[in-house]
Amino acid sequence: MASTSSFVRIFLLAVLLIGADGAIAQDELRPIFFRDADAAKDAADALDARLLAPRSYGDGMEDYQDAEAGLEEGGNIEYVRRKTSEAEKNFFAAAKAAELAYTELAQVMKSRQDAANARAPVLAREAWDRAQREFGNAIRYLERNDPQRAADNEIEATIYYRDAELIAIKAQYLSETRRLLADADRVRVGRYAPITLGRAKQLLADAERELNENRYDTDIPRSLARQANYEAKHAIYLSEIVRNVRRKDLTVEELVLQWEDPLRNIASMADITPAMAEGHDELEIELVTYIENQRNEIQSLEQEVDSNILRLADMEDEIRALDERLGGATAERAALVQRLEAEERIKAQFEQVEKMFSRSEARVFREGNNVILRLVGLTFDSSKAEIKQEDFDLLGKVEQAIDVFPRSELIIEGHTDSYGGDASNQRLSQERAESVQQYMINAMRIASYRLIATGFGETNPVANNETESGRARNRRIDIVIKPNLDPA
């Protein structure tokens, strides 16, 4: 009885409004008839029912649009009310079906999103369309209350989406390499530079294998693809030179002399006589030594500048404070002198430690009063944290260096390169730092309270992770010695 009364009131209002201007009538009537249908449609849209419940959602939209058309044309009010009511029911059914799809099709929906994130709709169109068809079938069967056939299609769709994702990832990282190798094959580079071209093809195969095994850790395949690109371009360059030599456009002697010119220029800038009468080996050693010496000198100067800046700042602050106070000035000045003497002592100790290690064993440098031992000679097997016997001698020197700084605090820092996942690199760096810490406790008899072991994973690189030599430098253990500044 109440619903009939409510409808009568709506009907009477509609009759009154129909007599008014048409646009005003529509504006007044729409909230009355479409309120519940709009709410149901919004709920369905929030659950992406257009995709996950296309039949129910489509029926709802058809009823909704019929109701809008009826209202716009000033048609039968009962017709408009009935259509909005049917639309509401269909949108409600669509929302319910979409909720079920989120539960029953969770796996395929995740694989679909992963493929979309990899730009599969653009880079792997055929595989993506095939997956979309199977996904659509799974949704239709689920909406028809046939969960078994929906599950079968979900499995197929998941496989196709993962295929599309992998194809797209490979397209992003390997397309340029494949294009270069195709260009190389087209101009028969393999006939003139087979070694370099073969290296490029092997690097491409390695990159593809890495992606097949772990598509989400792209650091390694990206680096391999970059190296493959370089080798492919290098092969094309070398093949052109070999062609010129074979065509007699360039003699072998002229080729060697051309390649010696850059070495002469570099040697000239280093003020080194370019001795290449018996090849470039001797000059190479001289240039490498020169560069290493320059790097060490720059590092020493930077450390000295940083140390002096800190010392000057501290002295200025303390002297300014002393000048403001007369009482107790003598004792405080004495304390300042003691502190400066401690810093001089640390400088002498640093120089002593620096002489203990060869360049292949450790880099020794300062950060303020802290002394860092970068143990470049300490290596671990891949993915392992056990200290090897061949490193015992180096760790013996580390013990001697620590003894130079009695009562110092020691921080063992583990670092990795960027290859591998962030979490696994973090864990591995921590395990390696703790392995060194345990060795210090057991073999060096250092009190555990003096030691802190912490892993930084790949977050603090000191070199370029895109080169093998750079990655090797980033895989390291740093021992930070924090000297005790109190007088002995």
Wavefront OBJ file of the C-alpha trace (Angstrom):
o trace
v 0.000 0.000 0.000
v 2.863 2.373 0.895
v 4.693 1.698 -2.381
v 1.483 2.326 -4.329
v 1.040 5.613 -2.518
v 4.634 6.588 -3.251
v 4.201 5.809 -6.920
v 0.959 7.849 -7.025
v 2.821 10.850 -5.574
v 5.620 10.478 -8.140
v 3.075 10.082 -10.916
v 1.189 13.224 -9.874
v 4.467 15.176 -9.662
v 5.397 13.951 -13.112
v 2.010 15.055 -14.521
v 2.497 18.519 -13.021
v 6.036 18.806 -14.382
v 5.070 17.621 -17.850
v 3.047 20.722 -18.169
v 6.139 22.816 -17.509
v 8.977 23.535 -19.877
v 10.453 20.244 -21.222
v 14.062 20.898 -20.120
v 12.942 21.904 -16.621
v 10.764 18.795 -16.388
v 13.665 16.511 -17.248
v 15.966 18.202 -14.733
v 13.386 17.795 -11.982
v 12.369 14.216 -12.803
v 15.817 12.685 -13.431
v 16.985 12.615 -9.781
v 13.694 11.015 -8.795
v 13.761 8.149 -11.295
v 17.536 7.596 -11.687
v 18.782 7.915 -8.093
v 18.901 4.176 -7.319
v 20.005 3.215 -10.846
v 22.872 5.734 -10.695
v 24.029 4.362 -7.333
v 23.956 0.782 -8.675
v 25.836 1.840 -11.815
v 28.522 3.617 -9.762
v 28.974 0.502 -7.621
v 29.308 -1.658 -10.744
v 31.789 0.767 -12.324
v 33.894 0.756 -9.162
v 34.248 -3.024 -9.537
v 35.089 -2.755 -13.261
v 31.932 -4.691 -14.091
v 32.011 -3.499 -17.711
v 35.011 -5.856 -18.111
v 34.261 -8.541 -15.525
v 30.478 -8.914 -16.005
v 29.829 -7.722 -19.564
v 26.442 -9.444 -20.039
v 24.762 -8.092 -16.901
v 26.453 -4.712 -17.245
v 25.452 -4.495 -20.927
v 21.819 -5.310 -20.083
v 21.909 -2.661 -17.393
v 23.291 -0.051 -19.783
v 20.634 -0.901 -22.376
v 17.852 -0.421 -19.816
v 19.531 2.727 -18.506
v 19.785 4.277 -21.966
v 16.173 3.315 -22.783
v 15.057 5.087 -19.613
v 17.083 8.191 -20.526
v 15.607 8.214 -24.016
v 12.068 7.786 -22.637
v 12.512 10.681 -20.227
v 14.096 12.917 -22.867
v 11.243 12.273 -25.329
v 8.603 12.887 -22.638
v 7.301 9.314 -22.903
v 5.324 7.176 -20.525
v 6.407 7.749 -16.943
v 5.673 4.146 -15.985
v 8.004 3.016 -18.797
v 10.816 5.231 -17.469
v 10.327 3.971 -13.926
v 10.311 0.325 -15.064
v 13.462 0.711 -17.145
v 15.415 2.391 -14.334
v 14.308 -0.358 -11.980
v 15.511 -3.047 -14.432
v 18.772 -1.167 -14.932
v 19.278 -1.079 -11.168
v 18.770 -4.848 -10.916
v 21.171 -5.578 -13.786
v 23.858 -3.270 -12.404
v 23.473 -4.931 -9.023
v 23.868 -8.364 -10.662
v 26.900 -7.084 -12.595
v 28.562 -5.823 -9.403
v 27.940 -9.176 -7.723
v 29.376 -11.060 -10.721
v 32.415 -8.746 -10.779
v 33.073 -9.404 -7.096
v 32.995 -13.142 -7.836
v 35.398 -12.645 -10.764
v 37.886 -10.845 -8.526
v 37.958 -13.950 -6.334
v 37.731 -16.726 -8.907
v 39.921 -15.116 -11.603
v 42.542 -13.497 -9.365
v 45.454 -15.341 -10.982
v 44.624 -14.437 -14.564
v 43.850 -10.830 -13.600
v 47.294 -10.461 -12.027
v 48.998 -11.930 -15.098
v 46.893 -9.599 -17.271
v 48.035 -6.555 -15.273
v 51.681 -7.691 -15.429
v 51.426 -8.050 -19.205
v 49.800 -4.626 -19.518
v 52.576 -3.089 -17.388
v 55.109 -4.575 -19.825
v 53.240 -2.855 -22.708
v 52.161 -6.190 -24.184
v 49.119 -4.650 -25.972
v 51.629 -2.742 -28.131
v 54.762 -4.924 -28.137
v 53.112 -8.377 -28.208
v 49.798 -7.701 -29.911
v 49.116 -11.205 -31.238
v 49.778 -12.957 -27.909
v 47.838 -10.265 -26.047
v 44.767 -10.640 -28.292
v 44.848 -14.420 -27.865
v 44.972 -14.003 -24.080
v 42.140 -11.445 -24.213
v 39.913 -13.931 -26.051
v 40.499 -16.648 -23.458
v 39.979 -14.139 -20.638
v 36.682 -13.038 -22.180
v 35.564 -16.671 -22.411
v 36.440 -17.247 -18.750
v 34.371 -14.213 -17.730
v 31.377 -15.298 -19.826
v 31.365 -18.828 -18.428
v 31.694 -17.524 -14.883
v 28.802 -15.138 -15.428
v 26.739 -18.073 -16.763
v 27.480 -19.994 -13.565
v 29.803 -22.528 -15.257
v 32.889 -22.345 -12.980
v 34.646 -25.406 -14.438
v 34.784 -24.068 -17.991
v 35.679 -20.650 -16.606
v 38.627 -22.222 -14.750
v 39.811 -23.975 -17.934
v 39.791 -20.716 -19.862
v 41.473 -18.904 -16.964
v 44.425 -21.325 -17.158
v 44.755 -20.795 -20.904
v 44.468 -17.018 -20.569
v 47.093 -16.928 -17.801
v 49.560 -18.837 -19.990
v 48.951 -16.512 -22.950
v 49.244 -13.357 -20.814
v 52.559 -14.557 -19.379
v 53.776 -15.330 -22.894
v 52.727 -11.865 -24.014
v 54.468 -10.290 -21.033
v 57.738 -12.119 -21.771
v 57.579 -11.247 -25.472
v 57.033 -7.590 -24.552
v 59.908 -7.546 -22.050
v 62.221 -9.104 -24.623
v 61.073 -6.557 -27.182
v 61.985 -3.736 -24.790
v 65.465 -5.035 -24.004
v 66.509 -7.127 -27.018
v 64.932 -5.530 -30.115
v 67.843 -3.162 -30.720
v 70.339 -6.018 -30.400
v 68.387 -8.201 -32.824
v 68.190 -5.352 -35.327
v 71.958 -4.794 -35.140
v 72.676 -8.495 -35.598
v 70.278 -8.639 -38.544
v 72.137 -5.698 -40.102
v 75.429 -7.477 -39.466
v 74.213 -10.662 -41.130
v 72.871 -8.697 -44.084
v 76.313 -7.224 -44.842
v 78.077 -10.541 -44.123
v 79.971 -9.344 -41.062
v 80.470 -12.954 -39.969
v 82.803 -13.487 -42.912
v 85.178 -10.729 -41.792
v 84.756 -10.452 -37.994
v 83.416 -13.839 -36.861
v 84.871 -13.753 -33.337
v 83.365 -10.413 -32.370
v 80.039 -11.180 -34.056
v 79.916 -14.571 -32.344
v 80.481 -12.858 -29.004
v 77.544 -10.515 -29.700
v 75.249 -13.428 -30.556
v 76.284 -15.316 -27.430
v 75.580 -12.264 -25.272
v 72.125 -11.981 -26.845
v 71.463 -15.664 -26.105
v 72.621 -15.135 -22.512
v 70.319 -12.132 -22.105
v 67.368 -14.090 -23.475
v 68.133 -16.993 -21.133
v 68.239 -14.637 -18.145
v 64.849 -13.200 -19.071
v 63.372 -16.669 -19.494
v 64.602 -17.674 -16.047
v 63.696 -14.467 -14.206
v 61.851 -11.854 -16.216
v 61.447 -9.483 -13.259
v 65.151 -9.025 -12.505
v 66.173 -7.113 -15.619
v 69.532 -5.750 -14.413
v 71.546 -8.655 -15.849
v 69.755 -9.000 -19.224
v 69.812 -5.232 -19.729
v 73.565 -5.191 -19.171
v 74.091 -8.237 -21.407
v 71.996 -6.655 -24.162
v 74.023 -3.458 -23.870
v 77.245 -5.448 -24.201
v 75.782 -7.358 -27.170
v 74.911 -4.051 -28.876
v 78.476 -2.879 -28.388
v 79.960 -6.112 -29.773
v 77.593 -6.066 -32.777
v 78.568 -2.473 -33.630
v 82.207 -3.342 -33.036
v 81.919 -6.329 -35.376
v 80.438 -4.142 -38.119
v 83.285 -1.641 -37.646
v 85.953 -4.356 -37.702
v 84.476 -6.023 -40.773
v 84.778 -2.770 -42.703
v 88.454 -2.487 -41.747
v 89.126 -6.100 -42.742
v 87.390 -5.477 -46.066
v 89.628 -2.453 -46.680
v 92.728 -4.491 -45.901
v 91.633 -7.309 -48.176
v 90.840 -4.870 -50.977
v 94.329 -3.389 -50.531
v 92.798 -0.015 -49.650
v 94.695 -0.192 -46.362
v 97.883 -2.083 -45.566
v 98.343 -3.890 -42.268
v 101.253 -1.570 -41.416
v 99.097 1.510 -42.034
v 96.369 0.007 -39.839
v 98.761 -0.585 -36.925
v 100.235 2.889 -37.227
v 96.735 4.401 -37.191
v 95.897 2.563 -33.996
v 99.147 3.672 -32.356
v 98.312 7.354 -32.842
v 95.727 7.564 -30.006
v 98.211 5.922 -27.625
v 100.824 8.506 -28.581
v 98.368 11.321 -27.891
v 97.425 9.896 -24.480
v 101.086 9.336 -23.586
v 101.877 12.911 -24.576
v 99.197 14.254 -22.216
v 100.690 12.123 -19.427
v 104.193 13.377 -20.265
v 105.292 9.806 -21.039
v 107.562 8.870 -23.935
v 105.472 6.529 -26.118
v 107.880 3.584 -26.444
v 106.238 1.092 -28.816
v 109.237 -0.300 -30.685
v 108.268 -3.802 -29.525
v 104.527 -3.321 -29.169
v 102.296 -1.401 -26.798
v 102.620 -3.590 -23.668
v 105.254 -1.429 -21.978
v 103.370 1.799 -22.740
v 100.111 0.267 -21.479
v 101.729 -0.565 -18.120
v 103.133 2.959 -17.835
v 99.777 4.567 -18.627
v 97.846 2.350 -16.205
v 100.382 3.074 -13.459
v 100.203 6.790 -14.186
v 96.378 6.796 -13.999
v 96.368 4.821 -10.743
v 98.926 7.174 -9.205
v 96.872 10.183 -10.259
v 93.730 8.645 -8.799
v 95.490 7.895 -5.509
v 96.901 11.392 -5.340
v 93.498 12.946 -5.980
v 91.956 10.743 -3.301
v 94.656 11.697 -0.804
v 94.227 15.392 -1.565
v 90.450 15.161 -1.211
v 90.839 13.438 2.144
v 93.367 16.021 3.295
v 91.079 18.886 2.237
v 88.079 17.339 4.022
v 90.150 16.728 7.134
v 91.531 20.282 7.155
v 88.083 21.800 6.667
v 86.747 19.852 9.627
v 89.744 20.730 11.787
v 89.552 24.431 10.932
v 85.813 24.529 11.615
v 86.262 22.821 14.972
v 89.183 25.067 15.936
v 87.329 28.227 14.975
v 84.259 27.214 16.981
v 86.247 26.287 20.056
v 88.566 29.294 19.949
v 85.570 31.593 19.522
v 83.924 30.001 22.523
v 87.139 30.304 24.558
v 87.527 33.951 23.674
v 84.018 34.602 24.997
v 84.879 33.084 28.336
v 87.929 33.850 30.436
v 87.225 31.462 33.292
v 88.672 27.982 32.719
v 90.267 29.050 29.448
v 93.595 27.451 30.237
v 92.110 24.023 30.867
v 89.892 24.192 27.781
v 92.775 25.303 25.598
v 94.745 22.357 26.929
v 91.866 20.046 25.963
v 91.880 21.547 22.471
v 95.597 20.931 22.178
v 95.068 17.328 23.250
v 92.403 16.901 20.607
v 94.633 18.298 17.870
v 97.398 15.987 19.031
v 94.967 13.054 18.792
v 94.134 14.018 15.219
v 97.808 14.208 14.343
v 98.267 10.789 15.915
v 95.440 9.383 13.782
v 97.046 10.861 10.669
v 100.334 9.131 11.490
v 98.503 5.865 12.223
v 96.638 6.133 8.922
v 99.887 6.523 7.004
v 101.244 3.482 8.830
v 98.219 1.374 7.888
v 98.225 2.613 4.308
v 101.675 1.065 3.777
v 100.507 -2.371 4.958
v 98.393 -3.197 1.902
v 99.122 -3.543 -1.786
v 96.704 -2.065 -4.352
v 95.379 -5.555 -5.080
v 94.605 -6.181 -1.398
v 92.910 -3.044 -0.113
v 92.287 0.637 -0.671
v 92.940 2.684 2.466
v 91.440 6.151 2.850
v 90.009 8.527 5.423
v 86.638 10.120 5.992
v 87.205 12.707 8.699
v 88.909 10.821 11.518
v 87.536 7.451 10.362
v 89.817 5.097 8.445
v 88.252 2.882 5.775
v 89.788 -0.390 4.607
v 88.166 -1.318 1.285
v 89.109 -4.987 0.982
v 89.258 -5.361 -2.803
v 91.241 -8.584 -2.417
v 88.603 -10.295 -0.263
v 86.302 -12.266 -2.561
v 83.353 -14.601 -2.080
v 81.990 -17.350 -4.293
v 78.812 -16.444 -6.147
v 75.835 -16.138 -3.761
v 78.003 -17.408 -0.877
v 79.132 -15.775 2.376
v 81.854 -18.194 3.533
v 85.378 -16.789 3.931
v 87.902 -18.745 1.851
v 91.231 -19.981 3.161
v 93.189 -18.019 0.567
v 91.917 -14.800 2.175
v 93.327 -15.569 5.637
v 96.602 -13.726 4.911
v 94.745 -10.564 3.909
v 92.609 -10.754 7.043
v 95.811 -11.144 9.048
v 96.919 -7.768 7.709
v 93.517 -6.364 8.625
v 94.117 -7.523 12.191
v 97.486 -5.725 12.243
v 95.811 -2.561 10.941
v 93.140 -2.724 13.640
v 95.844 -3.134 16.307
v 97.254 0.242 15.241
v 94.018 1.802 16.573
v 93.497 0.396 20.073
v 90.005 0.696 21.578
v 88.563 1.689 18.201
v 85.015 0.898 17.126
v 84.765 -1.265 13.991
v 81.950 -1.289 11.450
v 81.936 -4.086 8.853
v 79.972 -3.033 5.770
v 78.825 -5.537 3.145
v 78.080 -4.340 -0.405
v 77.001 -6.031 -3.657
v 76.671 -5.057 -7.301
v 73.256 -4.403 -8.874
v 72.802 -7.882 -10.356
v 70.083 -9.876 -8.582
v 67.011 -8.765 -6.668
v 67.137 -5.988 -4.096
v 66.056 -8.258 -1.241
v 68.497 -11.060 -2.079
v 71.380 -8.573 -2.457
v 70.525 -7.001 0.901
v 70.461 -10.411 2.574
v 73.714 -11.540 0.929
v 75.584 -8.358 1.895
v 74.418 -8.753 5.510
v 75.491 -12.414 5.611
v 78.948 -11.561 4.257
v 79.411 -8.723 6.742
v 78.395 -11.046 9.576
v 80.775 -13.727 8.289
v 83.687 -11.285 8.558
v 82.438 -10.152 11.965
v 82.399 -13.744 13.240
v 85.898 -14.330 11.876
v 87.143 -11.272 13.779
v 85.584 -12.545 16.994
v 86.863 -16.114 16.647
v 90.245 -15.696 14.921
v 91.293 -12.153 15.904
v 89.845 -12.296 19.431
v 88.244 -8.877 19.044
v 85.541 -8.169 21.609
v 82.085 -8.387 20.058
v 81.006 -5.065 21.595
v 83.541 -3.292 19.350
v 82.003 -4.758 16.174
v 78.962 -3.806 14.132
v 78.071 -5.724 10.932
v 75.647 -4.188 8.462
v 74.684 -4.960 4.868
v 73.887 -2.258 2.323
v 73.054 -4.502 -0.643
v 73.419 -2.614 -3.919
v 72.526 0.812 -2.507
v 76.062 2.288 -2.175
v 77.956 1.642 -5.421
v 81.448 3.082 -5.808
v 81.757 2.249 -9.517
v 79.677 1.779 -12.665
v 77.470 -1.340 -12.452
v 77.301 -1.519 -16.253
v 80.908 -2.796 -16.555
v 82.407 -6.011 -15.178
v 85.283 -4.146 -13.532
v 82.812 -1.715 -11.954
v 80.616 -4.510 -10.617
v 83.693 -6.230 -9.186
v 84.584 -3.026 -7.313
v 81.040 -2.764 -5.961
v 81.133 -6.327 -4.563
v 83.154 -5.490 -1.484
v 83.652 -5.477 2.251
v 84.542 -2.136 3.842
v 85.999 -2.046 7.352
v 85.351 1.339 8.972
v 87.741 2.014 11.865
v 86.467 4.721 14.221
v 89.511 5.658 16.350
v 89.235 6.513 20.030
v 90.215 10.190 20.340
v 90.710 10.100 24.088
v 94.367 10.276 25.151
v 95.824 6.865 26.071
l 1 2 3 4 5 6 7 8 9 10 11 12 13 14 15 16 17 18 19 20 21 22 23 24 25 26 27 28 29 30 31 32 33 34 35 36 37 38 39 40 41 42 43 44 45 46 47 48 49 50 51 52 53 54 55 56 57 58 59 60 61 62 63 64 65 66 67 68 69 70 71 72 73 74 75 76 77 78 79 80 81 82 83 84 85 86 87 88 89 90 91 92 93 94 95 96 97 98 99 100 101 102 103 104 105 106 107 108 109 110 111 112 113 114 115 116 117 118 119 120 121 122 123 124 125 126 127 128 129 130 131 132 133 134 135 136 137 138 139 140 141 142 143 144 145 146 147 148 149 150 151 152 153 154 155 156 157 158 159 160 161 162 163 164 165 166 167 168 169 170 171 172 173 174 175 176 177 178 179 180 181 182 183 184 185 186 187 188 189 190 191 192 193 194 195 196 197 198 199 200 201 202 203 204 205 206 207 208 209 210 211 212 213 214 215 216 217 218 219 220 221 222 223 224 225 226 227 228 229 230 231 232 233 234 235 236 237 238 239 240 241 242 243 244 245 246 247 248 249 250 251 252 253 254 255 256 257 258 259 260 261 262 263 264 265 266 267 268 269 270 271 272 273 274 275 276 277 278 279 280 281 282 283 284 285 286 287 288 289 290 291 292 293 294 295 296 297 298 299 300 301 302 303 304 305 306 307 308 309 310 311 312 313 314 315 316 317 318 319 320 321 322 323 324 325 326 327 328 329 330 331 332 333 334 335 336 337 338 339 340 341 342 343 344 345 346 347 348 349 350 351 352 353 354 355 356 357 358 359 360 361 362 363 364 365 366 367 368 369 370 371 372 373 374 375 376 377 378 379 380 381 382 383 384 385 386 387 388 389 390 391 392 393 394 395 396 397 398 399 400 401 402 403 404 405 406 407 408 409 410 411 412 413 414 415 416 417 418 419 420 421 422 423 424 425 426 427 428 429 430 431 432 433 434 435 436 437 438 439 440 441 442 443 444 445 446 447 448 449 450 451 452 453 454 455 456 457 458 459 460 461 462 463 464 465 466 467 468 469 470 471 472 473 474 475 476 477 478 479 480 481 482 483 484 485 486 487 488
